[in-house]
Amino acid sequence: MRDVSALRRAVLAVALINLAYAVVEFTVSQLIGSVALVADSIDFLEDGILNLLIFFAAAWPLHRRARVGHALAIVILVPAAVTLVTAVAKILDPARPETVPLTVTALGALATNLVAASILVRHRHHGGSLARAAWLSARNDALANVAIIATAGIALLWVSGWPDIIVGVGIAALNADAGVKVWRAASAERLGAREAEA
């Protein structure tokens, strides 16, 4: 019970952090026209919602948590789809986003995600598919932020929007992989719950 309470406190804190930075990053993405920042801001929003769902679902019985785990897997896949639509639109006008705001925003996002990951790290193996979903999201977001920072560096040398588009699509692929992993973890939990009830 103490582990569940600690997990709920952790995911609530992470949810609030993610929702706040989603607003910041989306605003900057619109000002400078960055696919990578659009992808990452939507991902922050998804993480905020995901962690709020985990906050409520963590106190539920295993079979209900497994169902939520499946729903969370689908939620994780939504940013991937939105990013691909944004990337296609950007391909039609592959202008390079402004590098200084891109770099500063990505550094802020990286710091935000490292804080979130440090809050969640001790729960990643002890909360089933819910905690795994939260941990994978925070970890993937930190990796995505490093890629966005690299994109800004490349954009200084290569005046093109293509590095930004490529990183945005890469973030989408990372989210898709996390969604599959959470789905599998939730499926294993559901099977375990059925076997326990039998």
Backbone as a ProteinNet text record, in pm:
[ID]
protein_1_A
[PRIMARY]
MRDVSALRRAVLAVALINLAYAVVEFTVSQLIGSVALVADSIDFLEDGILNLLIFFAAAWPLHRRARVGHALAIVILVPAAVTLVTAVAKILDPARPETVPLTVTALGALATNLVAASILVRHRHHGGSLARAAWLSARNDALANVAIIATAGIALLWVSGWPDIIVGVGIAALNADAGVKVWRAASAERLGAREAEA
[TERTIARY]
83.2	0	86.7	199.1	288.5	349	380.2	434.4	333.9	205.7	101.1	86.5	89	77.4	196	315	434.7	427.6	381.9	367.3	266.4	154.1	51.6	103.7	177.8	236.5	335	415.5	516.5	450.9	349.6	288.8	207.3	151.1	79.3	175.9	291.4	392.8	439.3	464.4	510.6	402.4	276.7	166.8	163.7	174.8	170.5	289.2	407.3	527.9	510	460.7	443.9	341.1	228.4	123.8	171.4	247.4	299.2	395.4	486.4	584.3	523.2	414.7	345.7	301.5	250.7	205	322.6	433	552.6	603.3	620.6	682.3	592.6	461.4	371.4	370.6	373.2	375	498.1	614.5	738.5	734.2	682.5	677.2	597	489.5	407.5	477.6	555.8	626.6	740.9	808.4	926.1	903.7	789.9	759.6	843.4	846.9	928.1	841.4	862.8	792.3	835.5	965.8	1018.2	957.2	944	884.2	734.2	666.6	524.4	509.9	593.5	589.6	614.9	714.1	751	647	586.1	484.4	360	322.2	207.9	242	367.3	412.2	406.6	442.3	429.7	283.9	193.6	50.6	5.2	45.1	10.9	65.1	189.2	248.1	171.1	128.2	49.2	-80.5	-150.2	-275.1	-249.2	-144.7	-108.4	-82.7	-6.1	26	-94.8	-187.4	-311.5	-395.8	-402.6	-474.8	-411.9	-279.9	-209.9	-238.3	-243	-272.3	-402.8	-505.8	-634.9	-637.7	-576.9	-586.8	-496.8	-392.6	-295.6	-359.2	-467.8	-534	-636.1	-655.6	-754.7	-699.5	-786.6	-740.5	-665.3	-586.2	-498.1	-572.2	-687.4	-756.2	-802.3	-842.6	-882.9	-760.9	-649.4	-526.4	-478	-490.9	-447.6	-528.7	-659.1	-741.6	-694.9	-663.2	-613	-478.7	-396.4	-267.6	-285.5	-387.3	-415.4	-458.2	-541	-583.9	-464.9	-373.7	-255.4	-166.1	-158	-78	-131.1	-263.4	-324.4	-298.5	-307.9	-281.3	-138.7	-43.8	96.6	113.8	29.3	41.6	-15.9	-101	-164.6	-62.3	38.3	136.1	210.7	231.8	299	217.9	87.3	1.7	-4.3	-17.9	-25.5	105.2	217.3	347.5	364.3	319.6	332	251.9	132.9	51.7	125.4	182.6	257.1	378.2	447.7	567.1	532.1	421.5	379.4	352.5	286.2	259.6	390.3	487	615.8	698.6	683.1	756.7	720.9	598.5	555.2	623.7	672.4	745.9	855.9	967.3	1070.6	1164.4	1107.1	1189.3	1253.4	1375	1446.6	1386.9	1356.9	1310.9	1426.3	1392.8	1496.8	1572.5	1704.1	1785.3	1798.2	1805.5	1824	1700.6	1578.7	1461.9	1444.1	1477.5	1468.4	1559.8	1683.6	1780.9	1741.4	1703.8	1666.8	1545.2	1446.1	1324.1	1354.6	1439.1	1476.7	1557.3	1643.7	1719.1	1623.5	1524.6	1424	1343.9	1309.9	1236	1320	1448.5	1537.6	1545.1	1561.2	1566.2	1435.7	1323.7	1192.2	1179.5	1220.8	1209.7	1306.9	1423.6	1517.4	1462.1	1396.1	1331	1221.6	1138.8	1030.7	1087	1191.6	1251.4	1310.6	1371.5	1430.2	1321.6	1204.7	1092.9	1039.5	1038.1	976.8	1072.1	1202.2	1298.8	1281.9	1251.6	1240.4	1112.7	1017.5	890.5	884.9	987.2	976.2	958.1	1001.6	988	884.3	815.4	729.1	583.3	543.8	404.6	332.3	386.4	321.7	321.8	221.5	216.9	198.2	132.1	109.3	241	318.6	446.8	541.5	533.9	619.1	585.1	457.4	416	472.3	462.4	512.3	663.2	734.4	880.8	926	866.9	907.2	882.3	772	742.2	847.4	882.8	983	1119	1157.5	1286.6	1292.1	1187.3	1184.5	1185.8	1118.5	1116.1	1254	1329.2	1464.9	1551.6	1538.2	1613	1571.9	1442.8	1393.9	1450	1460.7	1514.6	1660.7	1737.7	1878.1	1882.6	1793.1	1787.6	1748.6	1657.3	1615.8	1731.7	1806.9	1923.8	2025	2046.9	2137.5	2086.8	1954.3	1894	1925.9	1918.2	1949.4	2094.5	2184.2	2325.2	2344.9	2279	2289	2230.9	2123.6	2057	2145.1	2242.1	2335.1	2423.3	2453.2	2539.7	2460.2	2342.8	2260.7	2129.9	2117.5	2000.1	1883.5	1816.3	1706	1614.4	1490.2	1396.1	1398.9	1476.8	1476.5	1526.7	1633.2	1672.9	1560.4	1487	1373.9	1264.2	1235.1	1132.2	1173.9	1300.4	1351.1	1343.5	1383.6	1377.6	1232.8	1144	1001.9	946.4	980.5	935.5	1001.3	1128	1197.2	1129.6	1085.3	1012.4	882.5	816.6	693.3	720.6	831.4	865.9	896.9	964	995.8	868.1	772	643.6	568.2	573.3	505.4	564.6	696.6	763.4	722.5	715.6	673.4	529.9	443.1	304.6	292.9	372.8	372.7	419.6	524.6	577.4	475.6	407.1	305.6	188.5	149.5	41.2	77.1	201.9	245	245.8	293.3	295.9	154.2	60.8	-78	-141	-107.5	-160.2	-112.9	14.4	68.5	-1.2	-27.3	-98.4	-240.4	-306.1	-444.5	-449.6	-353.2	-345.2	-319.5	-227.3	-197.5	-318.7	-397.2	-518.1	-620.3	-633.8	-729.2	-685.5	-555.4	-504.1	-522.4	-504.9	-522	-667.6	-760	-902.1	-950.8	-880.9	-923.4	-895.5
-121.2	0	126.3	118.1	232.3	259	147.6	161.8	229	193.1	252	400.8	436.3	578	658.3	600	668.3	685.1	580.3	589.1	697.5	703	803	945	966.6	1099	1134.7	1036	1059.1	1095.5	1017.6	1043.7	1172.9	1211.4	1339	1455.1	1449	1553.9	1559.4	1444.1	1438.2	1488.8	1457.4	1505.4	1657.9	1721.3	1867.8	1931.2	1871.3	1920.3	1911.5	1796.8	1774.9	1868.4	1886.7	1973.3	2117.9	2163.1	2299.5	2319.8	2223.2	2241.9	2218.9	2143.7	2125.8	2261	2346.8	2479.9	2562.4	2559.2	2635.2	2589.9	2458.5	2405.9	2422.6	2403.1	2420.1	2565.3	2658	2800.2	2833.1	2786.5	2812.7	2743.9	2620.9	2548.3	2625.5	2690.6	2768.1	2896.4	2954	3077.7	3055.8	2939.5	2918	2813.2	2744.5	2646.8	2521.1	2455.2	2334.6	2209.3	2111.1	1983.6	1908.3	1911	1838.7	1891	2023.8	2080.1	2054.5	2054.1	2017.5	1875.8	1783.8	1643.6	1632.5	1705.5	1695.1	1759.9	1870.7	1936.4	1848.7	1783.5	1691.3	1574.1	1533.1	1424.6	1465.4	1590.9	1640	1637.2	1679.2	1676.8	1533.7	1443.3	1301.6	1246.6	1285.2	1238.1	1290.5	1416.6	1471.4	1394.8	1368.2	1291.9	1150.2	1088.8	951.8	940.9	1035.4	1031	1060.1	1145.2	1166.8	1038.8	968.3	841.4	739.5	735.9	643.4	679.5	808.8	854.2	794.4	796.2	742.4	589.7	531.8	386.9	305.1	365.6	289.6	225	281.6	227.2	118.9	90.3	-7.6	-149.8	-250.7	-390.3	-418.9	-527.5	-560.5	-571.5	-637.7	-657.3	-524.1	-429.1	-297	-215.6	-230.1	-160.4	-208.8	-338.7	-394	-333.1	-313.4	-249.3	-106.1	-34	102.8	100.6	-1	-14.8	-23.8	-97.7	-105.4	31	101.7	235.6	330.8	321.1	407.5	379.5	253.3	219.3	292.6	300.3	371.8	521.4	575	717.7	752.8	664.1	688.2	695.5	623.1	621	746.6	821.3	939.1	1044	1080.6	1178.8	1134.2	1003.9	953.8	987.7	966.3	995.5	1144.9	1226.7	1372.4	1425.4	1372	1415.6	1384	1267.3	1231	1326.1	1366.2	1462.7	1596.6	1641	1767.3	1760.1	1645.9	1628.2	1635.5	1574.1	1578.5	1723	1799.4	1940.6	2018.5	1987.4	2058.1	2023	1901.1	1860.3	1951.5	1999.8	2089.5	2225.4	2261.9	2387.1	2362.8	2298.3	2257.5	2370.1	2479.6	2590.6	2552.6	2600.3	2571.2	2653	2588.4	2666.1	2747.3	2852.2	2934.6	2851.2	2851.5	2758	2796	2924.8	2963.5	2928.2	2970.2	2928.7	2777.1	2709.4	2563.4	2500.6	2547.9	2493.1	2521.6	2646	2684	2605	2592.1	2517.7	2370	2313.7	2172.4	2148.6	2243	2230	2233.9	2323.8	2328.5	2200.3	2145.3	2018.6	1904.6	1903	1798.9	1805.3	1926.2	1941.7	1894.2	1930.3	1888.7	1737.1	1673.7	1528.3	1455.8	1512.7	1450.6	1455.7	1565.4	1574.6	1468.6	1458	1358.6	1216.6	1187.1	1053.5	1022.6	1123.3	1100.2	1073.5	1132.3	1107.2	965	918.2	789.3	669.9	694.2	585.6	472.2	502.9	397.7	314.9	362.1	290.3	207.7	216.9	160.1	9.5	-64.2	-209.8	-260	-168.4	-211.8	-172.9	-114	-70.8	-128.9	-234.3	-296.8	-208.8	-230	-158.6	-8.1	32.9	175.9	248.5	195.6	258	246.7	133.7	116.9	221.3	249.6	351.3	488.4	523.3	653.6	663.5	558	557.9	564.2	481.3	480.8	616.6	680.7	812.7	914.8	915.7	1011.9	983.9	857.2	820.8	857.9	822.6	852.3	1001.9	1076.9	1221.3	1282.2	1233.8	1284.5	1253.8	1133.5	1097.5	1187.2	1213.7	1300	1441.1	1491.3	1626.2	1635.9	1531.7	1529.3	1536.3	1462.8	1465.1	1602.9	1670.5	1804.9	1903.4	1891.6	1978.7	1953.4	1826.1	1793.2	1851.9	1849.4	1906	2054.4	2124.6	2268.3	2291.1	2204	2215.6	2189.8	2086.2	2053.3	2166.4	2226.8	2333.8	2457.3	2473.9	2586.2	2569	2443.3	2414.1	2387.3	2328.3	2290.4	2368.3	2469.6	2556.7	2485.1	2401.5	2321.3	2279.9	2254.7	2204.8	2054.1	1985.4	1839	1775.6	1827.5	1766.4	1770.5	1881.6	1896.5	1795.1	1776.4	1681.2	1539.4	1506	1370.9	1340.1	1436.2	1414.7	1402.3	1482.8	1471.9	1333.5	1278.6	1143.6	1039.8	1062.6	971.8	968.7	1083.7	1090.2	1010.4	1022.4	946.8	796.6	751.5	609	562.4	646.9	614.3	597.2	686.6	676	550	516.2	395	271.3	267.3	153.9	145.1	259.9	260.2	211.6	252.7	208.5	57.5	-2.6	-148.3	-216.8	-163.4	-222.9	-216.9	-104.5	-91	-185.6	-199.3	-292	-434	-473.8	-609.2	-629.5	-528.1	-538.4	-548.6	-470.3	-474.8	-609.9	-665.7	-796.7	-904.4	-896.7	-994.3	-980.4	-855.7	-833.7	-888.4	-867.9	-914.6	-1067.5	-1131.6	-1276.7	-1325.5	-1254.5	-1289.8	-1273.1	-1168.8	-1145.7	-1256.2	-1299.2	-1407.7	-1539	-1566	-1689.4	-1687.6	-1568.6	-1555.4	-1577.3	-1532.9	-1548.7	-1691.4	-1765.7	-1903.1	-2001.7
0	0	0	74.9	78.6	-59.5	-133	-268.5	-360.7	-348.1	-431.8	-400.6	-272.8	-234.3	-286.8	-277.5	-327.4	-478.8	-548.9	-694.6	-731.6	-660.6	-691.6	-670	-563.2	-540.5	-652	-691.5	-795.2	-928	-969.2	-1100.3	-1101.1	-986.9	-981.5	-1001.7	-936	-952.9	-1098	-1156.2	-1294.9	-1390.6	-1362.9	-1447	-1451	-1336.2	-1329.9	-1401.4	-1384.2	-1452.3	-1603.9	-1650.8	-1794.6	-1856.3	-1788.5	-1843.2	-1853.3	-1753.4	-1756.4	-1873	-1893.3	-2000.7	-2138.4	-2147.1	-2275.6	-2330.9	-2243.2	-2284.7	-2335.4	-2260.5	-2298.7	-2435.3	-2449.9	-2571.8	-2694.7	-2677	-2791.2	-2838.3	-2743.3	-2778.3	-2861.7	-2817.8	-2892.1	-3028.6	-3033.6	-3161.3	-3265.6	-3221.7	-3314.8	-3358.5	-3269.9	-3302.4	-3401.3	-3391.3	-3477.1	-3586.3	-3587	-3690.8	-3684.4	-3568.3	-3551.3	-3537.1	-3626.5	-3617.8	-3492.4	-3464.6	-3348.3	-3218.5	-3206.9	-3085.5	-3078.8	-3193.5	-3193.5	-3139.2	-3193.5	-3149.7	-3000.8	-2953.2	-2812.7	-2722.1	-2766.4	-2683.6	-2671.2	-2781.6	-2775.9	-2684.7	-2690	-2603.7	-2456.1	-2425.4	-2287.8	-2243	-2331.5	-2299.1	-2274.1	-2363.5	-2347.6	-2216.4	-2182.1	-2055.8	-1935.2	-1942.8	-1833.1	-1813.2	-1925	-1917.2	-1869.5	-1925.6	-1887.6	-1736.7	-1683.2	-1540.7	-1452.9	-1500.6	-1425.8	-1422.5	-1535.6	-1539.2	-1444.4	-1443.9	-1354.3	-1208.7	-1178.8	-1042.3	-991.7	-1075.6	-1034	-1038.4	-1141.5	-1162.3	-1070.5	-1015.2	-934	-811.3	-762.7	-643.2	-677	-805.8	-846.8	-842.3	-845.7	-850.9	-981	-980.9	-1093.3	-1226.8	-1230.2	-1358.5	-1418.1	-1331.8	-1382.3	-1425.7	-1351.2	-1390.5	-1526.5	-1552.4	-1680.7	-1795.3	-1774.2	-1876.9	-1903.6	-1795.9	-1811.4	-1883.1	-1854.3	-1923.3	-2073.3	-2117.3	-2261.3	-2315.4	-2240.4	-2283.3	-2291.2	-2194.4	-2193.7	-2313.6	-2353.8	-2471.8	-2594.1	-2605.1	-2717.4	-2705.6	-2582.2	-2559.1	-2599.7	-2571.9	-2606.8	-2758.9	-2832.8	-2979	-3045.6	-2975.4	-3035	-3080.9	-2997.8	-3045	-3170.2	-3184.2	-3304.2	-3428.9	-3421.8	-3536.8	-3566.2	-3462.5	-3480.7	-3539.1	-3491.9	-3541.1	-3689.3	-3730.2	-3871.6	-3960.5	-3914.4	-3990.1	-3999.1	-3887.1	-3884.2	-3975.8	-3974.6	-4058.1	-4206.2	-4244.7	-4385.6	-4427.7	-4340.1	-4370.8	-4382.7	-4298.3	-4298.1	-4422.4	-4472.7	-4593.1	-4710.6	-4712.5	-4819.4	-4811.2	-4692	-4671.7	-4569.4	-4610.6	-4513.5	-4470.3	-4421.8	-4373.2	-4240.5	-4219.4	-4094.5	-3980.2	-3865.6	-3749.6	-3691.2	-3618.4	-3555.6	-3453.7	-3463.8	-3384.5	-3236.8	-3205.1	-3064.3	-2980.2	-3022.2	-2942.9	-2939.4	-3050.9	-3055.7	-2950.8	-2944.5	-2849.3	-2705.2	-2676.5	-2539.8	-2493	-2580.4	-2544.2	-2523.4	-2609.4	-2594.8	-2467.1	-2430.5	-2304.3	-2184.7	-2190	-2083.7	-2075.9	-2193.5	-2197.2	-2142.2	-2176	-2124.7	-1972.6	-1918.7	-1772.4	-1709.3	-1770.8	-1720.4	-1719.8	-1829	-1838.4	-1745.9	-1723.9	-1629.8	-1487	-1453.1	-1321.7	-1311.6	-1416.9	-1417.2	-1406.2	-1483.3	-1480.4	-1342.9	-1280.3	-1146.9	-1042.6	-1060.2	-969.3	-988.6	-1113.4	-1146.6	-1142.2	-1140.5	-1159	-1057.2	-933.7	-831.8	-843.9	-926	-942.4	-1070.6	-1156.4	-1291.3	-1295.6	-1191.9	-1191.7	-1091.2	-1021.8	-911.7	-924.8	-1036.5	-1048.2	-1168	-1227.1	-1340.9	-1464.2	-1550.2	-1678.2	-1659.2	-1550.3	-1527.5	-1501.2	-1406.7	-1375.7	-1494.8	-1566.8	-1685.2	-1791	-1809.4	-1906	-1868.1	-1740.7	-1694.8	-1712.3	-1674.8	-1683.9	-1829.9	-1916.3	-2057.6	-2122.1	-2086.5	-2143	-2102.3	-1973.6	-1925.5	-1988.5	-1995.9	-2054.4	-2202.1	-2276.5	-2419.6	-2446.3	-2360.4	-2378.4	-2360.3	-2263.1	-2242.9	-2365.1	-2420.6	-2542.2	-2659.7	-2670.2	-2778.2	-2765	-2643	-2622.2	-2663	-2636.2	-2680.4	-2833.3	-2899.4	-3045.8	-3098.2	-3030.1	-3074	-3060.5	-2951.3	-2932.6	-3044	-3079	-3189	-3320	-3338.5	-3459	-3472.3	-3360.1	-3362.5	-3404.4	-3355.8	-3394.4	-3542.9	-3594.9	-3737.3	-3822.1	-3774.2	-3849.3	-3864.2	-3773.7	-3787.7	-3911.1	-3945	-4059	-4187.1	-4171	-4286.1	-4278.9	-4362.2	-4358.3	-4426.6	-4347.4	-4400.5	-4286	-4318.1	-4218.1	-4204.4	-4290.4	-4290	-4160.6	-4097.8	-3968.9	-3866.1	-3861.7	-3769.1	-3801.4	-3930.4	-3972.3	-3935.8	-3963	-3934.2	-3784.6	-3701.1	-3556	-3510.2	-3566.5	-3530.6	-3559.8	-3677	-3713.1	-3622.7	-3586	-3492.8	-3356.1	-3308.9	-3181.4	-3192.6	-3306.5	-3328.2	-3320.6	-3380.4	-3377.6	-3235.8	-3157.7	-3018.3	-2936.8	-2959.5	-2889.3	-2928.9	-3057.9	-3104.4	-3036.6	-3024.1	-2957.9	-2810.9	-2742.9	-2602.5	-2588.9	-2681.7	-2678.5	-2689	-2777.6	-2794.1	-2665.2	-2602.3	-2478.8	-2365.2	-2352.2	-2247.2	-2274.9	-2401.7	-2438.1	-2395.9	-2423.9	-2387.9	-2236.7	-2162.2	-2015.7	-1960.4	-2016.6	-1971.1	-2004.3	-2120.6	-2159.1	-2063.1	-2023.8	-1928.3	-1793.1	-1751.1	-1624.1	-1629.7	-1741.4	-1754.8	-1747.7	-1813.9	-1810.6	-1667.5	-1597.6	-1458.8	-1368.3	-1391.5	-1311.1	-1334.4	-1460.6	-1491.1	-1425.3	-1430.9	-1371.2	-1219.7	-1159	-1013	-972	-1058.8	-1028	-1050.7	-1139.4	-1172.9	-1061.2
[MASK]
++++++++++++++++++++++++++++++++++++++++++++++++++++++++++++++++++++++++++++++++++++++++++++++++++++++++++++++++++++++++++++++++++++++++++++++++++++++++++++++++++++++++++++++++++++++++++++++++++++++

